Amino acid sequence: MRPLLVFLCLVVALSAAGAAELPSRDAKSAPPKTKRCEIGGQPGFLAADGQTCIRISGYVSGQMTSGALK
């Protein structure tokens, strides 16, 4: 029972930490626009130096299981 209580306390504490107030966005603090480029016909974007084209790809997977706690 105690590990479950500790886990629930951690979940509540972490969710409360993530609920902090977001910073406001002024019109003058907008992020700079990224320049687009192509790598072998695939879209990418230019790095800060303006000469390097970067393409990011991949996938994200996850798994969740549940069952009776002993």
Residue frames as qw, qx, qy, qz and C-alpha x, y, z in Angstrom:
[[0.000, 0.886, 0.464, 0.000, 0.00, 0.00, 0.00],
 [0.339, -0.765, 0.069, 0.543, 2.83, 2.38, 0.85],
 [0.382, -0.112, 0.542, 0.740, 4.50, 2.25, -2.63],
 [0.143, 0.633, 0.656, 0.386, 1.15, 3.10, -4.22],
 [0.211, -0.910, -0.285, 0.216, 0.72, 6.09, -1.91],
 [0.407, -0.543, 0.295, 0.672, 4.25, 7.32, -2.70],
 [0.331, 0.207, 0.663, 0.639, 3.57, 6.92, -6.42],
 [0.025, 0.800, 0.566, 0.196, 0.31, 8.87, -6.21],
 [0.307, -0.847, -0.076, 0.427, 2.01, 11.66, -4.26],
 [0.406, -0.288, 0.471, 0.728, 4.71, 11.90, -6.92],
 [0.231, 0.480, 0.681, 0.502, 2.13, 12.07, -9.71],
 [0.112, -0.906, -0.406, 0.035, 0.25, 14.88, -7.95],
 [0.392, -0.716, 0.128, 0.563, 3.47, 16.80, -7.23],
 [0.385, -0.079, 0.575, 0.717, 4.69, 16.52, -10.82],
 [0.146, 0.642, 0.644, 0.390, 1.35, 17.52, -12.30],
 [0.204, -0.919, -0.255, 0.220, 1.20, 20.56, -10.01],
 [0.423, -0.518, 0.310, 0.676, 4.71, 21.56, -11.06],
 [0.312, 0.190, 0.659, 0.658, 3.69, 21.40, -14.72],
 [0.025, 0.792, 0.597, 0.126, 0.67, 23.63, -14.11],
 [0.326, -0.474, -0.075, 0.815, 2.79, 26.74, -13.68],
 [0.340, 0.835, 0.212, -0.378, 1.72, 29.88, -15.44],
 [0.716, 0.336, 0.339, 0.509, 2.94, 30.12, -19.02],
 [0.254, -0.386, 0.070, 0.884, 4.89, 33.21, -20.07],
 [0.441, 0.760, 0.310, -0.363, 2.97, 35.76, -22.11],
 [0.593, 0.182, 0.474, 0.625, 3.79, 36.24, -25.76],
 [0.103, 0.751, 0.043, -0.651, 4.21, 39.80, -26.92],
 [0.710, 0.692, 0.121, -0.050, 4.07, 40.66, -30.61],
 [0.234, 0.858, -0.455, 0.039, 7.72, 41.72, -30.53],
 [0.407, -0.493, 0.764, -0.090, 8.91, 38.48, -28.89],
 [0.916, 0.300, 0.071, -0.258, 7.80, 36.21, -31.75],
 [0.718, -0.296, 0.521, 0.355, 10.36, 33.54, -32.69],
 [0.140, 0.564, -0.491, -0.649, 12.28, 34.11, -35.92],
 [0.868, 0.354, 0.023, -0.348, 10.94, 32.36, -39.00],
 [0.629, -0.301, 0.657, 0.288, 12.84, 29.26, -40.09],
 [0.407, 0.566, -0.455, -0.554, 14.04, 29.01, -43.65],
 [0.899, 0.091, 0.395, -0.165, 13.09, 25.87, -45.51],
 [0.158, 0.579, -0.710, -0.369, 15.25, 23.75, -47.79],
 [0.947, 0.127, -0.039, -0.292, 15.14, 20.31, -49.42],
 [0.256, -0.506, 0.819, 0.085, 17.32, 17.23, -49.00],
 [0.063, -0.016, 0.956, 0.287, 16.74, 14.74, -51.78],
 [0.330, -0.356, -0.589, -0.646, 13.21, 16.02, -52.31],
 [0.496, -0.552, -0.643, 0.188, 12.38, 15.79, -48.59],
 [0.100, -0.891, -0.047, -0.440, 11.60, 18.99, -46.65],
 [0.677, -0.226, -0.375, 0.592, 14.07, 20.29, -44.10],
 [0.108, -0.986, -0.118, -0.037, 15.16, 23.57, -42.54],
 [0.509, 0.613, -0.313, 0.516, 18.33, 25.65, -42.53],
 [0.664, -0.431, -0.378, 0.481, 20.51, 25.70, -39.43],
 [0.208, -0.902, -0.123, 0.358, 21.65, 28.96, -37.82],
 [0.408, -0.424, 0.427, 0.687, 24.74, 29.21, -40.05],
 [0.510, 0.649, 0.014, -0.564, 22.53, 29.33, -43.16],
 [0.346, 0.532, -0.699, -0.328, 24.57, 26.72, -45.04],
 [0.011, -0.085, 0.989, -0.117, 23.47, 23.48, -43.38],
 [0.644, -0.135, -0.297, -0.692, 20.14, 21.87, -44.26],
 [0.143, -0.148, 0.897, -0.391, 18.73, 19.59, -41.53],
 [0.667, -0.162, -0.448, -0.573, 15.97, 17.02, -41.80],
 [0.270, -0.226, 0.796, -0.492, 14.59, 15.30, -38.69],
 [0.725, -0.033, -0.452, -0.518, 12.63, 12.09, -39.03],
 [0.126, 0.133, -0.928, 0.325, 11.70, 9.03, -37.03],
 [0.586, -0.445, -0.496, -0.461, 8.88, 7.72, -34.91],
 [0.222, -0.355, 0.630, -0.654, 7.82, 7.50, -31.30],
 [0.667, -0.219, -0.654, -0.280, 6.30, 4.39, -29.78],
 [0.264, -0.391, 0.592, -0.654, 5.13, 3.48, -26.33],
 [0.557, -0.191, -0.797, -0.137, 3.56, 0.68, -24.37],
 [0.362, -0.352, 0.428, -0.750, 1.32, 0.67, -21.34],
 [0.520, -0.158, -0.834, -0.095, 0.14, -2.36, -19.40],
 [0.455, -0.430, 0.313, -0.714, -2.06, -2.79, -16.40],
 [0.641, -0.095, -0.761, -0.031, -2.89, -5.58, -14.05],
 [0.681, -0.679, -0.239, -0.131, -3.62, -6.47, -10.49],
 [0.088, 0.697, -0.541, 0.463, -1.22, -5.10, -7.89],
 [0.807, -0.232, -0.535, 0.090, 0.03, -7.61, -5.34]]
